[in-house]
Amino acid sequence: MRLIVLALLISSTMLQPAAGPPAGVLRVTFLGTGGGPAVGIDRAGPASLVEFGSEVLLIDAGRGTVERLQGLNRSPGSISQIFLTHLHSDHTVGLPEVWLSGWWRGRPAAPLEVRGPEGTRDMMAHLQQAFSYDVAIRSGPPENLNREKAARRIRYYGRRGLRAQRREGYRDRR
């Protein structure tokens, strides 16, 4: 009996919503650092969570992003913007799950913005097309999810995206 009570206490504290960083504090959490096409059970693909005040951003959305967010008790619905460094599959394969699970879990009325290099707009339009059947089915009974909230505003920056510059950090190369 003590073991059951202890398990319930632990599980209830694990389900508490994650608090954002204290006011004025920028928090960056590496959700996954595994790069390249090689897949490993112990490493998630590239993704970083950036939090400042009420802003919650994601840089890249590699494999396992949603699972790592859940491990932090963060809902994908809390993410307002995703920035893609480049369009390699290891940096984008988690996008459909971040987008759709944010919708399922009640993303606020504001649309998710996805920003990235040239090709981002087409990639997101094709993702919306690829998952249009799922959106249509979940918009009806028994789930009755709001189809309008699945819609996304897509933006992109630069022609070649962000490039790392030694000693200069990131800058937009046009």
C-alpha positions in Angstrom: 0.0 0.0 0.0 2.8 2.4 0.8 4.4 1.7 -2.5 1.1 2.6 -4.3 0.8 5.9 -2.4 4.4 6.7 -3.2 3.9 6.0 -6.9 0.8 8.2 -7.0 2.6 11.1 -5.3 5.6 10.8 -7.7 3.4 10.5 -10.8 1.2 13.5 -9.7 4.3 15.7 -9.3 5.6 14.6 -12.6 2.4 15.7 -14.3 2.5 19.3 -13.0 2.9 21.8 -15.8 6.4 23.1 -16.2 7.0 26.6 -15.0 8.7 28.9 -17.4 12.0 30.6 -16.4 12.0 33.4 -13.9 11.3 36.9 -15.2 14.1 38.2 -17.3 15.8 34.9 -17.6 16.5 33.2 -21.0 16.5 29.4 -20.8 17.8 27.2 -23.5 17.2 23.4 -23.3 18.9 21.0 -25.7 16.1 18.5 -26.4 18.3 16.5 -28.8 21.8 16.8 -30.2 22.0 13.7 -32.4 22.9 14.8 -35.9 23.1 13.2 -39.2 21.0 10.4 -40.7 22.2 7.8 -38.2 19.5 6.9 -35.6 20.2 5.8 -32.1 17.7 4.8 -29.3 19.5 6.9 -26.8 19.8 10.2 -28.7 17.0 12.5 -30.1 17.5 14.5 -33.2 18.5 18.1 -33.2 16.1 20.4 -31.3 16.5 23.2 -28.8 13.8 24.8 -26.7 14.2 28.5 -26.1 12.1 30.2 -23.4 12.0 33.9 -22.4 9.0 35.3 -20.5 5.9 34.0 -22.2 7.8 33.2 -25.5 8.5 29.6 -26.2 10.5 28.9 -29.4 11.9 25.8 -30.9 15.0 25.6 -33.0 14.8 22.6 -35.3 12.5 19.7 -34.8 14.4 16.4 -35.1 13.3 12.9 -34.2 12.0 12.6 -30.6 11.2 16.3 -30.1 7.7 15.8 -28.7 8.9 13.0 -26.4 11.6 15.2 -25.0 9.1 18.1 -24.5 6.9 15.6 -22.6 9.8 14.7 -20.4 10.0 18.4 -19.4 6.2 18.6 -18.9 6.0 21.1 -21.8 3.1 20.9 -24.3 3.9 21.2 -28.0 0.9 23.6 -28.0 3.0 26.1 -26.0 5.4 26.6 -28.8 4.7 29.8 -30.8 7.5 29.6 -33.4 9.8 27.1 -34.9 13.1 28.2 -36.5 14.7 25.7 -38.9 18.4 26.1 -39.5 18.2 24.0 -42.7 15.9 21.5 -44.3 17.8 18.2 -43.8 15.5 15.5 -42.6 17.2 15.0 -39.3 16.3 18.6 -38.4 12.7 18.5 -39.7 11.3 14.9 -39.2 9.6 15.9 -35.9 7.7 18.8 -37.5 4.5 16.9 -38.2 4.3 15.6 -34.6 5.0 19.0 -33.1 2.4 20.7 -35.3 -0.3 18.1 -35.0 0.1 17.3 -31.3 0.1 21.0 -30.5 -3.3 21.2 -32.3 -4.6 18.1 -30.5 -3.6 19.5 -27.2 -5.2 22.9 -27.6 -2.7 25.3 -29.1 -3.8 28.9 -28.4 -5.7 30.8 -31.2 -2.5 32.2 -32.6 -1.1 30.0 -35.4 2.3 28.3 -35.2 4.9 30.1 -37.2 7.6 28.1 -39.0 10.5 30.1 -40.2 13.4 28.7 -42.2 15.4 28.9 -45.4 14.1 28.8 -48.9 11.9 25.8 -49.4 10.3 26.0 -45.9 7.0 27.4 -47.3 6.7 24.5 -49.8 7.7 21.9 -47.2 5.0 23.1 -44.8 2.4 23.3 -47.5 3.1 19.8 -48.5 3.0 18.6 -44.8 -0.4 20.2 -44.5 -1.5 18.4 -47.7 0.0 15.1 -46.5 -1.9 15.3 -43.2 -5.1 16.8 -44.6 -7.0 13.6 -44.2 -6.0 13.3 -40.5 -7.0 16.9 -39.9 -10.4 16.3 -41.6 -11.1 13.1 -39.7 -10.2 14.6 -36.3 -12.4 17.6 -37.0 -15.5 15.4 -36.9 -16.9 13.1 -34.2 -15.8 11.8 -31.8 -12.9 14.3 -31.4 -14.5 17.4 -32.9 -11.2 19.3 -33.0 -11.3 22.8 -34.4 -10.1 22.5 -38.0 -9.2 26.2 -38.2 -6.7 25.8 -35.4 -4.8 23.3 -37.5 -4.2 26.0 -40.1 -0.7 27.5 -40.0 0.9 30.7 -41.1 4.3 30.0 -42.7 7.1 32.4 -43.0 10.7 32.0 -44.2 13.8 34.1 -44.1 16.8 34.4 -46.3 17.7 32.6 -49.4 20.1 30.1 -47.9 19.0 30.3 -44.3 21.2 30.8 -41.3 24.8 29.9 -41.5 27.2 29.6 -38.6 30.1 32.0 -38.8 33.2 31.4 -36.8 33.6 34.0 -34.1 30.5 35.9 -35.4 27.7 33.6 -34.3 24.7 33.3 -36.5 23.7 35.8 -39.3 21.4 35.8 -42.2 23.4 35.3 -45.4 21.6 36.7 -48.4 
